[in-house]
Amino acid sequence: MGRFRDNKYNKPGLMLFVDEISHKHQQRRDEEDESDQYHYYQRPKQVRMESIETLVANIIGLSEGKTTQLHTLLKQSEDSIQNMASQLGQSLDQLDPEKHSLGYLFLLEAYLSTPAAKEQAELIPSVARFINSCVAEQIRLEPRKFTYICKTFTDVVVQRQVPIMGVAPLRIAVRKLQPSSEHLTALHSEFLLVCLLAKCYKTGYSILKDDIFEVDQPRNLFLYCYYGGMICIGQKQFRRAIQLLHNVVTAPMQSLNCITVEAYKKYILVNLIQNGQFSATFPKYASSAAQRSLKHFSQPYLDLATSYSTGKIAELESCVATHREKFESDTNLGLVNQVVTSLYKRNIQRLTQTYLTLSLQDIANTVQLNTPKEAEMRVLQMIEDGEIFATINQKDGMVSFLEDPEQYKSCEMIESIDTSIQRIMSLSKKLNSVHEVISCDPAYLGKAERHRNQRFEMDDFDNVPQRFNM
Amino acid sequence: MEGDDETTSVTMIDDEIYINGGGEEKRSKPNLSGELLDVEVYAGLYSGRTKVTRLMFIADRCGNQVMKLDALRMAYEEIKKGENTNLFKEVVEKIDGKLGSEYCLDQTWVDTVDRKAEVRKEKLESELNAYRTNLIKESIRMGYNDFGEFYYSHGHLGDAFKNYARTRDYCTTSKHILQMCLNAILVSIEMGQFTHVATYVSKAEQTPDALDPVAIAKLRCAAGLAHLESKKYKLAARKFLETGPELANTYTEVIAPQDVATYGGLCALASFDRAELKSKVIDNFNFRNFLELVPEVREIINDFYSSRYASCLEFLENLKANLLLDIHLHDHVETLYSQIRHKALIQYTHPFVSVDLRMMADAFKTDVSGLEKELEALITDNQIQARIDSHNKILYARHADQRNSTFKNVLQSGDEFDRDVKSMLLRANVLKFDTGGYHRHPHHRKF
């Protein structure tokens, strides 16, 4: 990671993104290599050297209801499109991105692969226009090309340091590419990255409300969950952030990767903020790679969790001071400071369990605040946030702690309980159907069979082993 | 709360407190050993090696020069009666000439004893060899036993244990087994190997023939000590409480009946609940005999049971210095004391809806802020269900609302289920790549 230190993208929090971008370039090159091979095999015997004009005419002609035919034709002439890539700029203007989405897609992809295109000033609005107006059915015929266009678009937006211009188009792009809201696309992470850079956490969070189940590439999932976790942290939605980061940490993986390590660090911190504790034992479904070496990379964070569990501010602060540099270089210092604040809150919350009334002075002493005034401000803040139930008597400097007024009797509560029940029921139905599908999946059965043969001596006839360990 | 209620509850507490703390002066106070331990009396309770080791332990721990030298002097005299030259040298070194020329290193005595030991060892060896060639089981057993005794009296505990254990193969009657076990237990206790003690106690109890009451009492004591050492205070208390009065002064090489009362009483206080305390300690006729030997402990238990915590804690405090000088109890005094104190606090608050902290502090002879801290710790530990009104210094009992907490728990587990299932489904989908069925993008697996 060190070699990116001097990179201009190295704003706080961006180190990993930069790493990722370089990753992406590598991968893109791989994909290109592959498509070359593809051309080699698919290349028709008689290479038709079409001119740009005939091509455009064909696109316009066939776009009306004959998209399948057009798709075949375009695939056959992919090579020649590539050859005239540099002159495609003007012909794009002749096409309507809405009516001729598929043709536009092919031409734009070829055009964007030329270095000159990336320098063009008008690039961002024109690609954004295409994304906004293209027809979902047509672009889904070539998801890889569409993904490539959007990724290039992201790169350009990031490079020109106007990430905010990418937010709206990419959001539309995600929705257009997704067959359903349960599908994860390669564009999810791009969109979240742009949101993070533009600090549009709220927009980013809107997409995180959907639950993702269908994943094509594990790598997309890792980035989606990691960026998503960061956006949730920005929105102070710590519960959701924990869930997303948990997915990264426990995801099946062959070997450890950078994203998981960074996610694990944040996972520890957010757990401390939200739950006040962190258990370093992994659930047994976590991959062995993660179980083996994650802790090794995040020792300062684990130390922090240990000192947090003592409940002593002084100890926590000395721990923060010891590892300050590490936290800072990981760009987690802000979160670490939130961890410290949360310990104050937690100590005050603990007092509500033991006291009915307590003077502000005593609160200040017990939770190691300097003045009763400071204690008052903290208590006030917590009452406002609904974290404790209490009243402050300023005359005597006393705080009276009350019980949780929620009696679970109101209509709203019953309604919310009802929605929870409905949600759980539908989830459980989904679980059953997935279970059925998996137990009929030949690939799974084959693997399970092999597994059982390997250890037949164990006399284990449960043919769905580790059903709940996934 | 209505004003009326409050006043009645406060007066009620007032009465109660008066009973708790105030009646103390009227009762006849037994003469307590708040002053320093009388080493001579103490030493008189024991015999054999334990007497020496206990005296030396006191000398090491008491921190009082007069007492220390007193203890060392008695240890010196006791060793002179035996044959343990190593221990003798150790004691002389500790005395360091401070008791005058009478208590210096008596080299001629050491030499004589050592020479005699050499001769005796050779004799025993030749005897044992003769027995072994004749293959007479009983004689071999006797031979090993003699060897065990020989090593024990000379302070070679490891060798003694080995020889005693060896007699096991030659035991023919239950009586022999019992003897072997008791010997092994004795040596193990001296060595501080309490796991051995526990195993040999169970071995002895498994002998087919009924044991005589004295032996049973001895085994109970040994088991109690083993449990005490492993911090299982409740089990230890049970064993000591089961010890029969037949023990009397038959086991002074290990334990005095006074110790049974002290160990048993304190462990019971720390670990039993009220009902158990009443049925197993106070109403226990056998144990009452032991308690009579140590009136302090008897008073502590009675005070505790009748909720006179102030005097109970006072007695305990007085006893503390001496208990710290006990070779078996010293490590456990602090734990037992804090457990007893916590139980007293919990028991005190239990019957009340509200408790005035000032009166409670009086009853426990402490100040309000200290009490508040103690209560806070107990509440945090969930041992007392109450909350403190720090402004008015009143403790209010708190009864958890079952309905609300059930709702809360149900909603929480619903959320957890939701979260777990979702991430499980997600993992299942990712795992499809590993099952080999979805190799549409093989190059992505490089990731």
Boltz contact constraints between the chains, C-beta under 6 A:
constraints:
  - contact:
      token1: [A, 211]
      token2: [B, 422]
      max_distance: 6.0
  - contact:
      token1: [A, 213]
      token2: [B, 425]
      max_distance: 6.0
  - contact:
      token1: [A, 213]
      token2: [B, 429]
      max_distance: 6.0
  - contact:
      token1: [A, 215]
      token2: [B, 429]
      max_distance: 6.0
  - contact:
      token1: [A, 215]
      token2: [B, 430]
      max_distance: 6.0
  - contact:
      token1: [A, 217]
      token2: [B, 444]
      max_distance: 6.0
  - contact:
      token1: [A, 218]
      token2: [B, 430]
      max_distance: 6.0
  - contact:
      token1: [A, 219]
      token2: [B, 447]
      max_distance: 6.0
  - contact:
      token1: [A, 243]
      token2: [B, 419]
      max_distance: 6.0
  - contact:
      token1: [A, 247]
      token2: [B, 423]
      max_distance: 6.0
  - contact:
      token1: [A, 251]
      token2: [B, 430]
      max_distance: 6.0
  - contact:
      token1: [A, 252]
      token2: [B, 430]
      max_distance: 6.0
  - contact:
      token1: [A, 252]
      token2: [B, 431]
      max_distance: 6.0
  - contact:
      token1: [A, 354]
      token2: [B, 376]
      max_distance: 6.0
  - contact:
      token1: [A, 354]
      token2: [B, 379]
      max_distance: 6.0
  - contact:
      token1: [A, 354]
      token2: [B, 388]
      max_distance: 6.0
  - contact:
      token1: [A, 355]
      token2: [B, 387]
      max_distance: 6.0
  - contact:
      token1: [A, 355]
      token2: [B, 388]
      max_distance: 6.0
  - contact:
      token1: [A, 355]
      token2: [B, 390]
      max_distance: 6.0
  - contact:
      token1: [A, 356]
      token2: [B, 387]
      max_distance: 6.0
  - contact:
      token1: [A, 356]
      token2: [B, 389]
      max_distance: 6.0
  - contact:
      token1: [A, 357]
      token2: [B, 389]
      max_distance: 6.0
  - contact:
      token1: [A, 357]
      token2: [B, 390]
      max_distance: 6.0
  - contact:
      token1: [A, 357]
      token2: [B, 391]
      max_distance: 6.0
  - contact:
      token1: [A, 358]
      token2: [B, 390]
      max_distance: 6.0
  - contact:
      token1: [A, 398]
      token2: [B, 391]
      max_distance: 6.0
  - contact:
      token1: [A, 408]
      token2: [B, 404]
      max_distance: 6.0
  - contact:
      token1: [A, 408]
      token2: [B, 407]
      max_distance: 6.0
  - contact:
      token1: [A, 420]
      token2: [B, 414]
      max_distance: 6.0
  - contact:
      token1: [A, 424]
      token2: [B, 414]
      max_distance: 6.0
  - contact:
      token1: [A, 427]
      token2: [B, 421]
      max_distance: 6.0
  - contact:
      token1: [A, 431]
      token2: [B, 421]
      max_distance: 6.0
  - contact:
      token1: [A, 434]
      token2: [B, 425]
      max_distance: 6.0
  - contact:
      token1: [A, 443]
      token2: [B, 435]
      max_distance: 6.0
  - contact:
      token1: [A, 443]
      token2: [B, 436]
      max_distance: 6.0
  - contact:
      token1: [A, 443]
      token2: [B, 437]
      max_distance: 6.0
  - contact:
      token1: [A, 444]
      token2: [B, 435]
      max_distance: 6.0
  - contact:
      token1: [A, 447]
      token2: [B, 435]
      max_distance: 6.0
  - contact:
      token1: [A, 470]
      token2: [B, 424]
      max_distance: 6.0
  - contact:
      token1: [A, 470]
      token2: [B, 427]
      max_distance: 6.0
  - contact:
      token1: [A, 470]
      token2: [B, 428]
      max_distance: 6.0
